[in-house]
């Protein structure tokens, strides 16, 4: 059996593809799996790190404000279509699965022209443009949220599966994870991060809260800046003469995110679909701060699904500052009953069998 996984750009598109690929390999050890992405996306590093081969095509997104830039986009699309067709012809897959990002378009369409079974997975409550276009080319569309149905045209193709997450998130032990991170049994552990690339305004708000964190007992804050922001965060802390409190750990990136998530009592971060799926699968309370810079404001829609059901507090970036963030964290720390209710609501939202459902519908 030969499978092509395609998707890219951010971890939110790549990790679900890896989770699906891992499931296929567990069930079919002899399966050949090839990833197709772009050299600009995180897939260039993440896919090989997880043991899979990858090939690249040229593709870029359309510009809604600077229309003149779309001339290059169209040139890239023609080139990407040729490259995708060549990969399909050479690899001869039995199935192609897309998990989002512009790279999926040429690959899925090229596969469909050859009569190959095709599928896409939509992570967000507000679907991306690529997946809405690809609906007519695929056999099935897997959805993470029930709320996504209304944006597609063919109900018979839609299956709500949830967002596939890596098995390591489901098996991480909270007690052992807390011990490894140096958190005492009575500590309130807060994990703060802005997605795989980081988020500048969240980082600034946390920097402004460091002095206040130093005064709080039984608190441990894990502050993940994102690789591209770590240097500027540490520089600003130095320039402001702030001493990093003992209860705060500042790191640029976490390769062992399942352990960090398992150890936490509260998550503070963006509302990407993968982040939300991991948080809810682990049954964690959260403060979700949607990025206002993403297409269709889809992170707001993602966060609202969780907040409406009591699993999260939705804090919009326009209302975010060091005072509002610190106050929100402290309110939750000091109300154990509220945190417990949020955690229970979060777990009810979580989909633990998403990758199994997807695999069962692939008709392999």
FIPAMAR-746955 format. One record per residue (C-alpha): chain; x negated, y negated, z negated. Coordinates in Angstrom, 3 decimals, padded with zeros to 6 digits. Each point is the difference from the previous one (the first is absolute). Example, Ala and Ser with C-alpha at 12.3 -4.5 7.8 and 13.67 -1.06 7.14 Angstrom:
BEGIN
<node unit="A" px="-012.300" py="004.500" pz="-007.800"/>
<node unit="A" px="-001.370" py="-003.440" pz="000.660"/>
This chain:
BEGIN
<node unit="A" px="000.000" py="000.000" pz="000.000"/>
<node unit="A" px="-001.242" py="-003.495" pz="000.880"/>
<node unit="A" px="001.301" py="-003.172" pz="-001.656"/>
<node unit="A" px="-000.732" py="-003.673" pz="000.623"/>
<node unit="A" px="000.594" py="-002.426" pz="-002.863"/>
<node unit="A" px="000.051" py="-003.655" pz="000.979"/>
<node unit="A" px="000.358" py="-003.068" pz="-002.169"/>
<node unit="A" px="-002.276" py="-002.676" pz="-001.280"/>
<node unit="A" px="-000.957" py="-003.390" pz="-001.258"/>
<node unit="A" px="000.554" py="000.272" pz="-003.744"/>
<node unit="A" px="000.049" py="002.788" pz="-002.533"/>
<node unit="A" px="003.799" py="-000.186" pz="000.036"/>
<node unit="A" px="000.027" py="001.545" pz="003.478"/>
<node unit="A" px="-003.025" py="002.252" pz="-000.373"/>
<node unit="A" px="000.514" py="001.789" pz="-003.317"/>
<node unit="A" px="003.482" py="001.324" pz="000.927"/>
<node unit="A" px="-001.540" py="001.426" pz="003.177"/>
<node unit="A" px="-002.734" py="001.661" pz="-002.050"/>
<node unit="A" px="002.609" py="001.435" pz="-002.385"/>
<node unit="A" px="001.928" py="001.506" pz="002.931"/>
<node unit="A" px="-003.210" py="001.349" pz="001.548"/>
<node unit="A" px="-001.011" py="001.575" pz="-003.316"/>
<node unit="A" px="003.393" py="001.723" pz="-000.235"/>
<node unit="A" px="-000.314" py="001.356" pz="003.534"/>
<node unit="A" px="-003.487" py="001.354" pz="-000.766"/>
<node unit="A" px="001.192" py="001.649" pz="-003.221"/>
<node unit="A" px="002.767" py="001.788" pz="001.888"/>
<node unit="A" px="-002.032" py="000.621" pz="003.171"/>
<node unit="A" px="-003.725" py="000.271" pz="-000.830"/>
<node unit="A" px="-000.914" py="000.523" pz="003.666"/>
<node unit="A" px="001.769" py="-003.155" pz="001.190"/>
<node unit="A" px="-002.121" py="-002.529" pz="001.910"/>
<node unit="A" px="000.813" py="-003.552" pz="-001.075"/>
<node unit="A" px="-001.245" py="-003.121" pz="001.742"/>
<node unit="A" px="000.655" py="-003.567" pz="-001.122"/>
<node unit="A" px="000.295" py="-002.865" pz="002.478"/>
<node unit="A" px="-000.535" py="-003.547" pz="-001.238"/>
<node unit="A" px="-001.832" py="-003.241" pz="000.723"/>
<node unit="A" px="-003.531" py="-000.946" pz="-000.968"/>
<node unit="A" px="001.256" py="-003.119" pz="-001.790"/>
<node unit="A" px="002.241" py="001.820" pz="-002.478"/>
<node unit="A" px="-000.803" py="001.700" pz="-003.282"/>
<node unit="A" px="000.546" py="003.369" pz="001.676"/>
<node unit="A" px="-003.538" py="-000.259" pz="001.381"/>
<node unit="A" px="-001.321" py="000.748" pz="-003.499"/>
<node unit="A" px="002.903" py="001.677" pz="-001.794"/>
<node unit="A" px="000.711" py="002.766" pz="002.504"/>
<node unit="A" px="-003.554" py="001.435" pz="000.147"/>
<node unit="A" px="-000.269" py="-000.347" pz="-003.790"/>
<node unit="A" px="002.977" py="002.344" pz="-000.256"/>
<node unit="A" px="-001.531" py="002.567" pz="002.331"/>
<node unit="A" px="001.767" py="-000.670" pz="003.305"/>
<node unit="A" px="-001.265" py="-000.890" pz="003.481"/>
<node unit="A" px="001.094" py="-003.274" pz="001.531"/>
<node unit="A" px="-000.054" py="-001.592" pz="003.436"/>
<node unit="A" px="000.662" py="-003.645" pz="000.778"/>
<node unit="A" px="002.026" py="-001.983" pz="002.502"/>
<node unit="A" px="000.273" py="-003.720" pz="000.669"/>
<node unit="A" px="003.236" py="-001.664" pz="-001.062"/>
<node unit="A" px="001.046" py="-003.228" pz="-001.725"/>
<node unit="A" px="003.197" py="-001.598" pz="-001.245"/>
<node unit="A" px="002.100" py="-002.678" pz="001.607"/>
<node unit="A" px="-000.359" py="-003.592" pz="-001.198"/>
<node unit="A" px="003.311" py="-001.686" pz="-000.736"/>
<node unit="A" px="-001.388" py="-003.503" pz="-000.588"/>
<node unit="A" px="-003.028" py="-000.209" pz="002.314"/>
<node unit="A" px="001.552" py="001.455" pz="003.128"/>
<node unit="A" px="-003.041" py="-000.676" pz="002.160"/>
<node unit="A" px="-001.899" py="002.669" pz="-001.931"/>
<node unit="A" px="002.372" py="002.657" pz="001.339"/>
<node unit="A" px="-001.892" py="000.071" pz="003.298"/>
<node unit="A" px="-002.756" py="001.946" pz="-001.769"/>
<node unit="A" px="002.643" py="002.110" pz="-001.768"/>
<node unit="A" px="001.418" py="001.085" pz="003.363"/>
<node unit="A" px="-003.480" py="000.829" pz="001.323"/>
<node unit="A" px="-000.653" py="002.046" pz="-003.144"/>
<node unit="A" px="003.334" py="001.791" pz="000.431"/>
<node unit="A" px="-000.821" py="001.088" pz="003.552"/>
<node unit="A" px="-003.402" py="001.227" pz="-001.142"/>
<node unit="A" px="001.470" py="001.714" pz="-003.066"/>
<node unit="A" px="002.623" py="001.771" pz="002.107"/>
<node unit="A" px="-002.730" py="001.449" pz="002.243"/>
<node unit="A" px="-002.098" py="001.074" pz="-002.979"/>
<node unit="A" px="002.974" py="001.610" pz="-001.759"/>
<node unit="A" px="000.970" py="001.910" pz="003.148"/>
<node unit="A" px="-003.570" py="001.275" pz="000.320"/>
<node unit="A" px="-000.066" py="001.197" pz="-003.608"/>
<node unit="A" px="003.343" py="001.798" pz="000.406"/>
<node unit="A" px="-001.190" py="001.655" pz="003.214"/>
<node unit="A" px="-003.297" py="001.116" pz="-001.540"/>
<node unit="A" px="001.237" py="001.128" pz="-003.450"/>
<node unit="A" px="003.335" py="001.444" pz="001.191"/>
<node unit="A" px="001.884" py="-000.294" pz="-003.322"/>
<node unit="A" px="003.116" py="001.961" pz="-000.867"/>
<node unit="A" px="001.353" py="-002.893" pz="-002.041"/>
<node unit="A" px="-000.736" py="-003.710" pz="-000.541"/>
<node unit="A" px="000.940" py="-001.783" pz="-003.231"/>
<node unit="A" px="-000.198" py="-003.777" pz="-000.416"/>
<node unit="A" px="-000.072" py="-001.743" pz="-003.370"/>
<node unit="A" px="000.069" py="-003.652" pz="000.992"/>
<node unit="A" px="-002.146" py="-002.720" pz="001.482"/>
<node unit="A" px="-000.389" py="-001.148" pz="003.606"/>
<node unit="A" px="-002.242" py="002.952" pz="000.845"/>
<node unit="A" px="002.990" py="002.357" pz="-000.171"/>
<node unit="A" px="001.699" py="-001.474" pz="003.062"/>
<node unit="A" px="-002.350" py="001.127" pz="002.785"/>
<node unit="A" px="-000.659" py="003.392" pz="-001.606"/>
<node unit="A" px="003.633" py="000.934" pz="-000.640"/>
<node unit="A" px="001.139" py="-001.199" pz="003.438"/>
<node unit="A" px="-002.803" py="001.905" pz="001.743"/>
<node unit="A" px="000.960" py="003.169" pz="-001.871"/>
<node unit="A" px="003.687" py="-000.399" pz="000.839"/>
<node unit="A" px="-000.811" py="-000.292" pz="003.709"/>
<node unit="A" px="-001.674" py="003.416" pz="-000.239"/>
<node unit="A" px="003.022" py="001.565" pz="-001.696"/>
<node unit="A" px="-001.795" py="000.337" pz="-003.345"/>
<node unit="A" px="002.025" py="-000.097" pz="-003.233"/>
<node unit="A" px="-000.306" py="-003.424" pz="-001.610"/>
<node unit="A" px="000.909" py="-001.440" pz="-003.396"/>
<node unit="A" px="-000.480" py="-003.248" pz="-001.890"/>
<node unit="A" px="000.150" py="-000.811" pz="-003.675"/>
<node unit="A" px="001.179" py="-003.425" pz="-001.190"/>
<node unit="A" px="-001.340" py="-000.960" pz="-003.420"/>
<node unit="A" px="001.837" py="-003.263" pz="-000.627"/>
<node unit="A" px="003.565" py="-000.933" pz="-000.885"/>
<node unit="A" px="-000.205" py="-002.556" pz="002.828"/>
<node unit="A" px="-001.432" py="001.948" pz="002.952"/>
<node unit="A" px="-002.917" py="-001.127" pz="002.127"/>
<node unit="A" px="000.491" py="-001.056" pz="003.614"/>
<node unit="A" px="-002.059" py="002.893" pz="001.387"/>
<node unit="A" px="002.121" py="002.712" pz="-001.610"/>
<node unit="A" px="003.249" py="-001.645" pz="001.069"/>
<node unit="A" px="-001.259" py="-000.014" pz="003.599"/>
<node unit="A" px="-001.252" py="003.583" pz="-000.256"/>
<node unit="A" px="003.340" py="001.338" pz="-001.234"/>
<node unit="A" px="001.084" py="000.794" pz="003.561"/>
<node unit="A" px="-003.221" py="001.927" pz="000.712"/>
<node unit="A" px="-000.021" py="002.307" pz="-003.027"/>
<node unit="A" px="001.869" py="003.112" pz="-001.077"/>
<node unit="A" px="000.492" py="-001.210" pz="-003.590"/>
<node unit="A" px="-000.617" py="-003.078" pz="-002.136"/>
<node unit="A" px="-000.918" py="000.650" pz="-003.630"/>
<node unit="A" px="001.029" py="-002.781" pz="-002.402"/>
<node unit="A" px="-001.292" py="-000.862" pz="-003.451"/>
<node unit="A" px="003.078" py="-002.009" pz="-000.999"/>
<node unit="A" px="003.693" py="000.570" pz="000.598"/>
<node unit="A" px="000.216" py="-003.763" pz="000.539"/>
<node unit="A" px="-001.959" py="000.376" pz="003.275"/>
<node unit="A" px="002.808" py="001.815" pz="001.841"/>
<node unit="A" px="001.804" py="-003.130" pz="001.125"/>
<node unit="A" px="-002.988" py="-001.182" pz="002.049"/>
<node unit="A" px="-000.017" py="003.023" pz="002.316"/>
<node unit="A" px="002.418" py="000.849" pz="002.812"/>
<node unit="A" px="000.193" py="003.820" pz="000.049"/>
<node unit="A" px="001.225" py="001.420" pz="-003.334"/>
<node unit="A" px="-000.506" py="003.584" pz="001.167"/>
<node unit="A" px="-003.767" py="-000.516" pz="000.071"/>
<node unit="A" px="-000.286" py="-001.445" pz="-003.515"/>
<node unit="A" px="-001.099" py="002.028" pz="-003.038"/>
<node unit="A" px="-000.617" py="-001.632" pz="-003.391"/>
<node unit="A" px="-003.021" py="001.784" pz="-001.435"/>
<node unit="A" px="-001.736" py="-002.572" pz="-002.162"/>
<node unit="A" px="-003.621" py="-000.964" pz="000.504"/>
<node unit="A" px="-002.526" py="002.861" pz="000.012"/>
<node unit="A" px="-002.656" py="-000.454" pz="-002.653"/>
<node unit="A" px="-003.137" py="001.945" pz="-000.707"/>
<node unit="A" px="000.347" py="002.983" pz="-002.309"/>
<node unit="A" px="-002.624" py="-001.465" pz="-002.361"/>
<node unit="A" px="002.536" py="-002.591" pz="-001.200"/>
<node unit="A" px="002.418" py="002.704" pz="-001.058"/>
<node unit="A" px="-002.493" py="002.101" pz="-001.964"/>
<node unit="A" px="-001.995" py="-002.730" pz="-001.793"/>
<node unit="A" px="000.252" py="000.420" pz="-003.788"/>
<node unit="A" px="000.796" py="-003.250" pz="-001.893"/>
<node unit="A" px="-001.722" py="000.984" pz="-003.251"/>
<node unit="A" px="-003.220" py="001.151" pz="001.665"/>
<node unit="A" px="000.042" py="-003.019" pz="002.315"/>
<node unit="A" px="000.341" py="-002.416" pz="-002.913"/>
<node unit="A" px="-002.845" py="001.726" pz="-001.796"/>
<node unit="A" px="-002.273" py="-000.258" pz="003.044"/>
<node unit="A" px="000.759" py="-003.713" pz="000.312"/>
<node unit="A" px="-000.721" py="-000.632" pz="-003.683"/>
<node unit="A" px="003.562" py="-000.857" pz="-001.012"/>
<node unit="A" px="001.112" py="000.806" pz="-003.545"/>
<node unit="A" px="003.327" py="001.690" pz="-000.682"/>
<node unit="A" px="001.490" py="-003.286" pz="-001.279"/>
<node unit="A" px="-001.272" py="-002.146" pz="002.871"/>
<node unit="A" px="002.417" py="-001.578" pz="002.447"/>
<node unit="A" px="-001.741" py="000.596" pz="003.324"/>
<node unit="A" px="000.680" py="-002.444" pz="002.839"/>
<node unit="A" px="-001.230" py="000.822" pz="003.504"/>
<node unit="A" px="-000.177" py="-003.074" pz="002.241"/>
<node unit="A" px="-000.813" py="000.106" pz="003.713"/>
<node unit="A" px="000.988" py="-001.639" pz="003.255"/>
<node unit="A" px="-000.007" py="002.935" pz="002.372"/>
<node unit="A" px="-002.953" py="001.508" pz="001.839"/>
<node unit="A" px="-001.283" py="-003.416" pz="001.105"/>
<node unit="A" px="000.797" py="-001.978" pz="-003.143"/>
<node unit="A" px="002.182" py="-003.088" pz="-000.464"/>
<node unit="A" px="-001.512" py="-003.403" pz="-000.675"/>
<node unit="A" px="002.848" py="-001.612" pz="-001.957"/>
<node unit="A" px="000.453" py="003.013" pz="-002.276"/>
<node unit="A" px="-003.742" py="-000.082" pz="-000.638"/>
<node unit="A" px="000.054" py="-003.701" pz="-000.880"/>
<node unit="A" px="002.915" py="000.479" pz="-002.386"/>
<node unit="A" px="-001.838" py="002.822" pz="-001.757"/>
<node unit="A" px="-003.187" py="-002.072" pz="-000.290"/>
<node unit="A" px="002.028" py="-002.703" pz="-001.711"/>
<node unit="A" px="001.379" py="002.539" pz="-002.466"/>
<node unit="A" px="-003.335" py="001.447" pz="-001.131"/>
<node unit="A" px="-000.329" py="-002.266" pz="-003.038"/>
<node unit="A" px="003.527" py="000.869" pz="-001.128"/>
<node unit="A" px="-000.636" py="003.731" pz="000.488"/>
<node unit="A" px="-002.952" py="-000.299" pz="-002.386"/>
<node unit="A" px="002.397" py="-000.884" pz="-002.840"/>
<node unit="A" px="002.291" py="003.002" pz="000.463"/>
<node unit="A" px="-000.478" py="003.169" pz="-002.027"/>
<node unit="A" px="000.526" py="003.530" pz="001.372"/>
<node unit="A" px="-000.227" py="-001.169" pz="003.585"/>
<node unit="A" px="-002.095" py="001.323" pz="002.868"/>
<node unit="A" px="000.107" py="-001.717" pz="003.378"/>
<node unit="A" px="-001.497" py="001.571" pz="003.116"/>
<node unit="A" px="-000.414" py="-002.754" pz="002.583"/>
<node unit="A" px="-000.708" py="001.271" pz="003.546"/>
<node unit="A" px="-000.936" py="-002.991" pz="002.155"/>
<node unit="A" px="-000.292" py="001.647" pz="003.425"/>
<node unit="A" px="-003.396" py="000.245" pz="001.700"/>
<node unit="A" px="000.215" py="-003.246" pz="001.924"/>
<node unit="A" px="000.941" py="-002.035" pz="-003.088"/>
<node unit="A" px="-002.324" py="001.442" pz="-002.667"/>
<node unit="A" px="-002.857" py="-002.442" pz="000.592"/>
<node unit="A" px="002.216" py="-003.091" pz="-000.067"/>
<node unit="A" px="001.826" py="001.227" pz="-003.125"/>
<node unit="A" px="-003.229" py="000.513" pz="-001.932"/>
<node unit="A" px="-001.340" py="-003.346" pz="001.246"/>
<node unit="A" px="003.116" py="-001.855" pz="-001.163"/>
<node unit="A" px="-000.152" py="001.675" pz="-003.411"/>
<node unit="A" px="-003.604" py="-001.139" pz="-000.350"/>
<node unit="A" px="000.701" py="-003.556" pz="001.206"/>
<node unit="A" px="002.871" py="-000.341" pz="-002.481"/>
<node unit="A" px="-002.153" py="001.274" pz="-002.829"/>
<node unit="A" px="002.403" py="002.794" pz="-000.831"/>
<node unit="A" px="-001.264" py="002.934" pz="-002.013"/>
<node unit="A" px="001.517" py="003.259" pz="001.204"/>
<node unit="A" px="001.794" py="001.559" pz="-002.997"/>
<node unit="A" px="-000.978" py="003.493" pz="-001.100"/>
<node unit="A" px="003.518" py="001.234" pz="000.719"/>
<node unit="A" px="-000.212" py="-001.049" pz="003.674"/>
<node unit="A" px="-001.798" py="002.030" pz="002.681"/>
<node unit="A" px="-000.571" py="-001.710" pz="003.355"/>
<node unit="A" px="-000.815" py="002.206" pz="002.992"/>
<node unit="A" px="000.087" py="-000.570" pz="003.757"/>
<node unit="A" px="001.639" py="003.261" pz="001.079"/>
<node unit="A" px="001.205" py="003.278" pz="-001.515"/>
<node unit="A" px="-000.646" py="003.232" pz="001.845"/>
<node unit="A" px="001.745" py="001.931" pz="-002.783"/>
<node unit="A" px="003.275" py="-001.919" pz="000.080"/>
<node unit="A" px="002.075" py="003.039" pz="-001.106"/>
<node unit="A" px="-001.818" py="-000.024" pz="-003.360"/>
<node unit="A" px="000.393" py="-003.757" pz="-000.453"/>
<node unit="A" px="003.702" py="000.193" pz="000.801"/>
<node unit="A" px="000.537" py="002.965" pz="-002.324"/>
<node unit="A" px="-001.709" py="-001.862" pz="-002.857"/>
<node unit="A" px="002.022" py="-003.208" pz="000.345"/>
<node unit="A" px="003.081" py="-001.094" pz="-001.940"/>
<node unit="A" px="000.671" py="-002.886" pz="002.382"/>
<node unit="A" px="-000.972" py="-000.674" pz="003.618"/>
<node unit="A" px="-000.384" py="-003.551" pz="001.318"/>
<node unit="A" px="-000.436" py="-000.360" pz="003.736"/>
<node unit="A" px="001.324" py="-000.404" pz="003.504"/>
<node unit="A" px="003.046" py="001.815" pz="001.335"/>
<node unit="A" px="-001.383" py="001.956" pz="002.913"/>
<node unit="A" px="002.024" py="003.114" pz="000.733"/>
<node unit="A" px="-002.789" py="002.398" pz="-000.936"/>
<node unit="A" px="-000.701" py="-001.820" pz="-003.258"/>
<node unit="A" px="003.662" py="000.188" pz="-000.957"/>
<node unit="A" px="000.190" py="003.684" pz="000.915"/>
<node unit="A" px="-003.020" py="000.799" pz="-002.169"/>
<node unit="A" px="001.302" py="-002.090" pz="-002.914"/>
<node unit="A" px="003.455" py="001.578" pz="000.043"/>
<node unit="A" px="-001.260" py="003.545" pz="000.546"/>
<node unit="A" px="-002.060" py="-000.461" pz="-003.171"/>
<node unit="A" px="002.930" py="-001.620" pz="-001.837"/>
<node unit="A" px="-001.723" py="-003.274" pz="-000.864"/>
<node unit="A" px="001.517" py="-003.361" pz="-000.888"/>
<node unit="A" px="-001.258" py="-002.820" pz="002.204"/>
<node unit="A" px="-000.143" py="-003.706" pz="000.702"/>
<node unit="A" px="000.221" py="-000.246" pz="003.779"/>
<node unit="A" px="-001.295" py="-003.114" pz="001.767"/>
<node unit="A" px="000.906" py="000.307" pz="003.698"/>
<node unit="A" px="-002.360" py="-001.496" pz="002.532"/>
<node unit="A" px="001.818" py="-002.825" pz="001.821"/>
<node unit="A" px="-002.396" py="000.310" pz="002.948"/>
<node unit="A" px="001.171" py="003.326" pz="001.446"/>
<node unit="A" px="002.272" py="000.556" pz="002.982"/>
<node unit="A" px="003.691" py="-000.231" pz="-000.788"/>
<node unit="A" px="-000.762" py="-000.668" pz="-003.680"/>
<node unit="A" px="000.206" py="003.798" pz="-000.334"/>
<node unit="A" px="-001.760" py="000.127" pz="-003.370"/>
<node unit="A" px="002.798" py="-002.057" pz="-001.544"/>
<node unit="A" px="002.546" py="002.537" pz="001.255"/>
<node unit="A" px="-002.130" py="002.858" pz="-001.379"/>
<node unit="A" px="-000.282" py="-001.639" pz="-003.414"/>
<node unit="A" px="003.699" py="-000.816" pz="-000.144"/>
<node unit="A" px="000.916" py="003.674" pz="000.405"/>
<node unit="A" px="-001.926" py="000.810" pz="-003.186"/>
<node unit="A" px="000.936" py="-003.100" pz="-001.989"/>
<node unit="A" px="003.708" py="000.377" pz="000.795"/>
<node unit="A" px="-000.111" py="003.462" pz="-001.575"/>
<node unit="A" px="-001.833" py="-001.184" pz="-003.106"/>
<node unit="A" px="-003.438" py="001.443" pz="000.707"/>
<node unit="A" px="-001.847" py="-003.268" pz="000.548"/>
<node unit="A" px="-000.053" py="-003.740" pz="-000.552"/>
<node unit="A" px="-000.149" py="-001.886" pz="003.296"/>
<node unit="A" px="-002.244" py="-003.058" pz="-000.301"/>
<node unit="A" px="-000.238" py="-002.010" pz="003.215"/>
<node unit="A" px="-003.354" py="-001.550" pz="000.851"/>
<node unit="A" px="001.464" py="-003.519" pz="-000.018"/>
<node unit="A" px="000.784" py="000.539" pz="-003.689"/>
<node unit="A" px="-003.341" py="001.632" pz="-000.790"/>
<node unit="A" px="-002.574" py="-001.731" pz="-002.148"/>
<node unit="A" px="-002.169" py="000.927" pz="-002.962"/>
<node unit="A" px="002.714" py="-000.946" pz="-002.497"/>
<node unit="A" px="002.862" py="001.870" pz="001.684"/>
<node unit="A" px="-002.100" py="003.121" pz="000.486"/>
<node unit="A" px="-001.391" py="000.070" pz="-003.534"/>
<node unit="A" px="003.431" py="-000.667" pz="-001.509"/>
<node unit="A" px="001.581" py="002.802" pz="002.027"/>
<node unit="A" px="-002.704" py="002.494" pz="-000.978"/>
<node unit="A" px="000.277" py="-000.907" pz="-003.686"/>
<node unit="A" px="003.785" py="000.220" pz="000.024"/>
<node unit="A" px="-000.206" py="003.540" pz="001.302"/>
<node unit="A" px="-002.812" py="000.963" pz="-002.368"/>
<node unit="A" px="002.041" py="-001.142" pz="-002.964"/>
<node unit="A" px="003.208" py="001.777" pz="001.028"/>
<node unit="A" px="-000.740" py="003.705" pz="000.121"/>
<node unit="A" px="003.658" py="000.872" pz="000.542"/>
<node unit="A" px="000.130" py="-002.140" pz="003.139"/>
<node unit="A" px="-003.206" py="001.526" pz="001.375"/>
<node unit="A" px="001.369" py="003.492" pz="-000.629"/>
<node unit="A" px="003.283" py="-000.788" pz="001.758"/>
<node unit="A" px="-001.869" py="-001.457" pz="002.969"/>
<node unit="A" px="-002.232" py="003.077" pz="000.192"/>
<node unit="A" px="003.037" py="002.301" pz="-000.026"/>
<node unit="A" px="001.684" py="-002.042" pz="002.750"/>
<node unit="A" px="-003.204" py="000.035" pz="002.028"/>
<node unit="A" px="-000.281" py="003.775" pz="-000.207"/>
<node unit="A" px="003.598" py="000.410" pz="001.201"/>
<node unit="A" px="-000.889" py="-001.969" pz="003.136"/>
<node unit="A" px="-003.173" py="001.984" pz="000.644"/>
<node unit="A" px="-000.044" py="002.624" pz="002.750"/>
<node unit="A" px="-002.247" py="002.884" pz="-001.015"/>
<node unit="A" px="000.717" py="002.259" pz="002.965"/>
<node unit="A" px="-000.291" py="-002.456" pz="002.909"/>
<node unit="A" px="-002.887" py="001.766" pz="001.701"/>
<node unit="A" px="001.779" py="003.363" pz="-000.357"/>
<node unit="A" px="003.158" py="-001.389" pz="001.618"/>
<node unit="A" px="-001.989" py="-001.461" pz="002.867"/>
<node unit="A" px="-001.847" py="003.257" pz="000.583"/>
<node unit="A" px="003.263" py="001.976" pz="-000.016"/>
<node unit="A" px="001.414" py="-002.216" pz="002.764"/>
<node unit="A" px="-003.026" py="000.102" pz="002.306"/>
<node unit="A" px="001.132" py="003.232" pz="001.703"/>
<node unit="A" px="-003.563" py="001.289" pz="000.046"/>
